Amino acid sequence: MENTRKKQIPLRISEKLYAELNRWAEDEFRSVNGQIEYLLNECVKYRKKGKNGLTDGIDGDKI
């Protein structure tokens, strides 16, 4: 049985990144929080498959 408790964490992101995430979340009928959680889950799956070479983030930072 999977533990359904969720950990709350503070997150600080730029207004520009938030706006992009908000638009993306709306396109996929998710909340911004739900979109961030979805994207993090996808990144973890991607990493576990041994993939690398992620591109620059919205603020030009390596992700």
Secondary structure as GFF3:
##gff-version 3
##sequence-region A 1 63
A	DSSP	alpha_helix	15	27	.	.	.	ID=ss1
A	DSSP	alpha_helix	32	48	.	.	.	ID=ss2
###
